[in-house]
């Protein structure tokens, strides 16, 4: 089907063979800018244009969103203002899109007297749709929403931007990891003296936007916090703030508690009340103030990738064939046993068992309908000198990290709150580790193969005995999520990087904290240690790489490159080359001893997310959001092979110690095992 781009067309979908629209006789455009194929209308902007779901044919038909501005009344104040806001939205996305929970700007152009803004598609549901499906939210879920959204608001406020239209429709829960994403920066405004002190244009949504914004056109960080408060109120009560504003103006915020279905936790009640203050003087003035109050009882600052109870089991069991009905009975009987035998913990155990079993059965039942069947161990697809030996798919959520043991016999992976240990040769699961209270972001294995270490959104690090699966130490010290872990070659030192912008050095054997390295201004998401254990490299969302003397804890130098976000690091076995992946789709190779940039590798279509170097130092492997793995000659920088097969972002790569196996983890919930023959 081809979609008509006339914003007034009543029936825009047409057959591919049509040259003009069957409904309005407008000439049809197959590809916008010879690149974007419009699939269908997502929303109508009231005569000024539409928002479309589209495909980027230059990126393997990856889905994207196209916003169209086609004002009817040329030369009017309304048309001029609309064009102004549209251009500002493009600038905001270009500025803010590097944040993983804000859509990335892909293109901005004019065609046939219309303006088009192309942005990343967030696959998920907005909170209004989620509310309509589930009807109610608990206190802890509202706390989780606050904890996930507040760091996004801090990110945009720190860059001088006010969103000005916070409401459930503009917040999407991403299917892949459960994270909340903030969209629609069409109303956003740069925080300047003009915005703060002069009357401007009133923009926002009545009921969700505060009085200073609607009445005077003024916008502050506190204005967004009012929108955050009204959003939480809407989710808690199911009552639209717009409806209340229509009936009562702003007077409803003084007695908002009367609409609650049940009393709130005292701390959450106090926080929402302060968010909803009509007078800005009595409202929270900054995100940090809210986080401080929220952290008094809830120390976590980021929401884990959670699937809400009530959705998963029902949809997974809905289409099971009758031959599996006996399993339903088995589960019900098991539930009764758990209920009477284990007291309050029965439901959690029952829910985990039900979800796991029905998920596997559903996947088996739908196997023939899958676009890419899971490969068995006997099936191999040969790709040059690399063959795909196995695909493991027993996970409910995306794979964030993989790590192979030094003897090459087993490997670890993490998905949501669980860590799985696998037999590398057979692809069989050995056991599952569960101890973190929030999502696990990264796993690594010590050089002696005896210890597994995991970092989590619960701000903790856990050290496990790899043989027994028991927790040896829980390391507490970071004040935000832990996303990066490396262990020194001698196995004695552990280094952790966190979203609290710090790096901590630990004695791995005793679990004691040695020192904290401070210098990065934003999240530390990647690290690598040189083979001699002397140099630590850290990459941050502050767009820098820092090289540290690991034993003494001081910064040697800072590498800045092209000023792009650093997503992954790897150091060659000879300790001479540092590879860094950047948000701008490139990979840079640096001389580790001098800090000089040697070359830039270009080949991926979008962000490079993971790097690994083979033990012989000849191959650099890179994984990307473009769903591919590329293999490079590390000496020459030449790309010699592209591996395809994953259907979502490749998040993690790891070579076996003998270099004969490469493992890749992906947000498509699978792990692929590749055999390397040279």
Secondary structure by P-SEA (a helix, b strand, c coil): cccccccccccccccccccccccccccccccccccbbbccccccccccccccccccccccccbbbbbbbbbcccccaaaaaaaaaaaaaaaaaaaccccccbbbbccccccccbbbbbbbbbccccaaaaaaacccccaaaaaaaaaaaaaaaaaaaaacccccccccccccccccccbbbbccccccccccccccccccccccccccccccccccccccaaaaaaaaaaaaaaaaccccaaaaaacccccccccccccccccccaaaaaaaaaaaccccccccccaaaaaaaaaccccccccccccccccccccccccccccaaaaaaaaaaaaaaaaaccccaaaaaaaaaaaaaaaaaaaaaaccccccccccccbbbbcccccccccccccccccccccccccccbbbbbcccbbbbbccccccccccccccccccccccccccccbbbbbccccbbbbbcccccccccccccccccccbbbbcccccbbbbbccccbbbbbccccccccccccccccccccccccccccbbbbbcccccccccccccccccccccccccccccccccccccbbbbbccccbbbbcccccccccccccccccccccccccccccbbbbbccccbbbbcccccccccccccccccccccccccccccbbbbbccccbbbbbbbcc
